[in-house]
Amino acid sequence: MAQIISISQAKQKLLELARRNEELGESFIIIKDTRPVSALLPFGEYESLLETLDILETEPNILSKLKKVQAEMVRGKYRIWKNRKK
């Protein structure tokens, strides 16, 4: 869960926040006058969000397709493969 920090605190502690963000994977919501204005999150999470948005924008009906597959998995139509060495 993201920690909430004021913009003035973020300004004073930017290097520390960046280190915690990179090394510990911590996220921060930066607020100004009690309203959120920015978010500091690990770069991998940011890239993942962009990829997800790209898929949602470019793949027609992706949500309905995912729901269909999920329902089929519940009915046992698909099996989850585990890495096994024979």
LUMLUM-533681 format. One record per residue (C-alpha): residue in one letter; x, y, z. Coordinates in nm, 3 decimals. Each point is the difference from the previous one (the first is absolute). Example, Ala and Ser with C-alpha at 12.3 -4.5 7.8 and 13.67 -1.06 7.14 Angstrom:
residues 2
{'A', {1.230, -0.450, 0.780}}
{'S', {0.137, 0.344, -0.066}}
***
This chain:
residues 86
{'M', {0.000, 0.000, 0.000}}
{'A', {0.130, 0.343, -0.091}}
{'Q', {0.104, 0.235, 0.274}}
{'I', {-0.144, 0.351, -0.003}}
{'I', {0.247, 0.287, 0.022}}
{'S', {-0.039, 0.375, -0.040}}
{'I', {0.165, 0.172, -0.293}}
{'S', {0.224, 0.199, 0.235}}
{'Q', {0.118, -0.321, 0.171}}
{'A', {0.057, -0.160, -0.340}}
{'K', {0.211, 0.296, -0.107}}
{'Q', {0.217, -0.027, 0.311}}
{'K', {0.035, -0.379, -0.018}}
{'L', {0.004, -0.067, -0.374}}
{'L', {0.330, -0.193, -0.002}}
{'E', {-0.110, -0.216, 0.293}}
{'L', {-0.340, -0.065, -0.160}}
{'A', {0.165, -0.092, -0.331}}
{'R', {0.234, -0.243, 0.179}}
{'R', {-0.288, -0.162, 0.192}}
{'N', {-0.198, -0.013, -0.321}}
{'E', {0.278, -0.174, -0.192}}
{'E', {0.145, -0.225, 0.270}}
{'L', {-0.308, -0.088, 0.203}}
{'G', {-0.273, 0.039, -0.262}}
{'E', {-0.188, 0.254, 0.211}}
{'S', {-0.254, 0.230, -0.164}}
{'F', {-0.101, 0.348, 0.107}}
{'I', {-0.301, 0.222, -0.066}}
{'I', {0.099, 0.364, 0.010}}
{'I', {-0.267, 0.242, 0.119}}
{'K', {-0.036, 0.377, -0.014}}
{'D', {-0.265, 0.168, 0.211}}
{'T', {-0.149, -0.343, 0.086}}
{'R', {-0.050, -0.108, -0.362}}
{'P', {0.217, -0.249, -0.190}}
{'V', {0.214, 0.162, -0.268}}
{'S', {0.258, -0.265, -0.087}}
{'A', {0.113, -0.355, 0.062}}
{'L', {0.349, -0.142, 0.035}}
{'L', {0.010, -0.369, -0.082}}
{'P', {0.266, -0.252, -0.099}}
{'F', {0.088, 0.028, -0.369}}
{'G', {-0.093, -0.364, -0.064}}
{'E', {-0.352, 0.067, 0.128}}
{'Y', {-0.023, 0.307, -0.222}}
{'E', {0.104, -0.200, -0.307}}
{'S', {-0.247, -0.274, 0.090}}
{'L', {-0.283, 0.254, 0.025}}
{'L', {0.088, 0.144, -0.340}}
{'E', {0.004, -0.348, -0.157}}
{'T', {-0.336, -0.082, 0.158}}
{'L', {-0.151, 0.324, -0.130}}
{'D', {0.140, -0.071, -0.345}}
{'I', {-0.159, -0.346, -0.003}}
{'L', {-0.334, 0.138, 0.119}}
{'E', {0.009, 0.265, -0.275}}
{'T', {0.110, -0.222, -0.287}}
{'E', {-0.166, -0.337, 0.069}}
{'P', {-0.372, 0.009, -0.077}}
{'N', {-0.222, -0.152, 0.268}}
{'I', {0.297, -0.110, 0.214}}
{'L', {-0.196, 0.016, 0.325}}
{'S', {-0.280, -0.221, -0.129}}
{'K', {0.258, -0.245, -0.140}}
{'L', {0.179, -0.017, 0.337}}
{'K', {-0.329, -0.057, 0.183}}
{'K', {-0.089, -0.281, -0.242}}
{'V', {0.335, -0.175, 0.054}}
{'Q', {-0.031, 0.043, 0.376}}
{'A', {-0.345, -0.162, -0.004}}
{'E', {0.135, -0.287, -0.212}}
{'M', {0.284, -0.052, 0.247}}
{'V', {-0.249, -0.020, 0.287}}
{'R', {-0.191, -0.268, -0.194}}
{'G', {0.324, -0.196, -0.037}}
{'K', {0.038, 0.047, -0.373}}
{'Y', {0.362, 0.110, 0.044}}
{'R', {0.271, -0.128, 0.228}}
{'I', {0.275, 0.206, 0.152}}
{'W', {0.333, -0.149, -0.100}}
{'K', {0.273, -0.032, 0.259}}
{'N', {0.364, -0.025, -0.085}}
{'R', {0.084, -0.365, 0.038}}
{'K', {0.312, -0.186, -0.094}}
{'K', {-0.054, -0.354, -0.116}}
***
